[in-house]
Amino acid sequence: MHKATLRFLTLSLVFFFLVIGITILFYYTLHPLTKQTIPLDIFVGDYTGINLDSDAIHFGTVQPGSLAQRSVYLYAGSYDSEIALIVDGISFIFPENKTLYLHKGEGEAVRLFAATNANTPKKKYEGTLTILTKKI
């Protein structure tokens, strides 16, 4: 390949990646993304129990084949927000809404459900709730 052609291709690629990088930086400057991770836990056992500690979202103890719920209050303070809720580590816990949109100054409670089945093994389950917030 000719040196001038190779130099042109190299400069074109550098320019391309520079434009992409600046575009991404500009986008996230105008639309910041924040991430919050909150521990979750639930015990599946022979009785029903409540844990009101505030260090995590505790579902307490539930029996196999039962349903439990906890609420999380989300608030959009300074700007309109798109909020995504992701539960990791516990397959039978899920949010009422995976994505919601809140206007500036608006809040909403979202329920998290733990739905065990009759065959759910009796033990302690631990996971996380990740809340991603993006300015819109």
C-alpha positions as CSV (number, residue, x, y, z in Angstrom):
1,M,0.0,0.0,0.0
2,H,1.3,3.5,-0.8
3,K,2.5,5.6,2.2
4,A,0.2,8.5,1.5
5,T,-2.8,6.2,1.4
6,L,-1.8,4.5,4.6
7,R,-1.3,7.8,6.3
8,F,-4.7,9.0,5.1
9,L,-6.4,5.9,6.4
10,T,-4.6,6.2,9.8
11,L,-5.6,9.9,10.1
12,S,-9.2,9.1,9.1
13,L,-9.5,6.4,11.8
14,V,-8.0,8.6,14.4
15,F,-10.4,11.4,13.4
16,F,-13.3,9.0,13.4
17,F,-12.6,7.7,16.9
18,L,-12.0,11.2,18.2
19,V,-15.4,12.3,16.9
20,I,-17.1,9.2,18.4
21,G,-15.4,9.8,21.8
22,I,-16.4,13.5,21.9
23,T,-20.0,12.6,20.9
24,I,-20.2,10.1,23.8
25,L,-18.7,12.5,26.3
26,F,-21.0,15.3,25.2
27,Y,-24.1,13.0,25.4
28,Y,-23.2,11.8,29.0
29,T,-22.5,15.4,30.0
30,L,-26.0,16.4,29.0
31,H,-27.5,13.0,30.1
32,P,-25.6,11.9,33.2
33,L,-26.0,8.3,34.3
34,T,-25.9,7.4,38.0
35,K,-25.9,4.0,39.5
36,Q,-26.9,2.9,43.0
37,T,-26.6,-0.6,44.3
38,I,-28.6,-1.8,47.3
39,P,-28.2,-5.2,48.9
40,L,-31.3,-7.6,48.9
41,D,-31.9,-10.7,51.0
42,I,-34.6,-13.1,51.8
43,F,-34.8,-16.3,53.8
44,V,-37.0,-19.2,52.6
45,G,-37.9,-21.3,55.7
46,D,-40.7,-23.0,57.7
47,Y,-42.2,-19.8,59.1
48,T,-42.9,-16.1,58.2
49,G,-40.7,-13.4,59.7
50,I,-40.1,-9.7,59.2
51,N,-36.7,-7.9,59.2
52,L,-37.0,-4.2,59.5
53,D,-33.3,-3.3,59.5
54,S,-32.4,-0.4,57.2
55,D,-29.0,-1.5,56.0
56,A,-30.5,-3.4,53.0
57,I,-33.9,-4.4,51.4
58,H,-34.8,-7.3,53.7
59,F,-37.8,-9.5,52.8
60,G,-37.4,-11.4,56.0
61,T,-38.4,-15.1,56.1
62,V,-41.1,-16.5,53.8
63,Q,-42.4,-20.0,53.3
64,P,-42.0,-21.9,50.0
65,G,-44.9,-21.1,47.7
66,S,-45.6,-17.6,49.2
67,L,-45.3,-14.0,48.0
68,A,-43.7,-11.1,49.8
69,Q,-43.3,-7.5,48.7
70,R,-41.3,-4.4,49.7
71,S,-41.6,-0.9,48.3
72,V,-38.9,1.5,47.2
73,Y,-39.6,5.2,46.8
74,L,-37.9,6.9,43.9
75,Y,-37.7,10.6,43.5
76,A,-36.5,12.8,40.6
77,G,-35.0,15.8,42.2
78,S,-33.3,18.2,39.9
79,Y,-34.3,17.0,36.4
80,D,-36.6,14.7,34.5
81,S,-35.3,11.1,34.9
82,E,-35.5,7.7,33.3
83,I,-35.0,5.1,36.0
84,A,-34.2,1.4,35.4
85,L,-34.4,-1.2,38.2
86,I,-32.4,-4.4,37.9
87,V,-32.4,-7.3,40.4
88,D,-29.4,-9.5,40.3
89,G,-28.7,-12.7,42.2
90,I,-32.2,-13.8,43.2
91,S,-34.3,-15.1,40.3
92,F,-37.6,-15.0,42.1
93,I,-37.4,-11.3,43.1
94,F,-38.6,-8.8,40.4
95,P,-39.7,-5.1,40.3
96,E,-43.3,-4.1,39.5
97,N,-41.8,-1.8,36.8
98,K,-38.4,-2.3,35.3
99,T,-38.3,1.2,33.8
100,L,-40.1,4.4,34.8
101,Y,-40.0,8.0,33.9
102,L,-40.3,10.8,36.5
103,H,-40.6,14.5,36.0
104,K,-38.5,16.9,38.0
105,G,-39.8,17.0,41.6
106,E,-42.0,13.9,41.1
107,G,-41.7,10.7,43.2
108,E,-43.2,7.2,42.9
109,A,-43.2,4.0,45.0
110,V,-42.2,0.9,43.1
111,R,-43.0,-2.5,44.6
112,L,-40.5,-5.4,44.6
113,F,-42.0,-8.8,44.6
114,A,-40.5,-12.1,45.9
115,A,-42.5,-15.0,44.6
116,T,-41.3,-18.4,45.7
117,N,-42.7,-21.6,44.5
118,A,-43.4,-24.8,46.5
119,N,-40.0,-26.2,45.4
120,T,-37.8,-23.2,46.3
121,P,-35.0,-24.6,48.6
122,K,-35.0,-23.4,52.2
123,K,-32.0,-21.1,52.6
124,K,-30.8,-17.5,52.7
125,Y,-30.7,-15.8,49.3
126,E,-28.7,-12.7,48.7
127,G,-28.6,-10.3,45.7
128,T,-28.7,-6.7,44.7
129,L,-31.1,-4.1,43.4
130,T,-29.3,-1.8,41.0
131,I,-31.0,1.6,40.2
132,L,-29.8,3.3,37.1
133,T,-30.9,7.0,36.7
134,K,-30.5,9.0,33.5
135,K,-31.3,12.6,33.0
136,I,-33.8,13.1,30.1
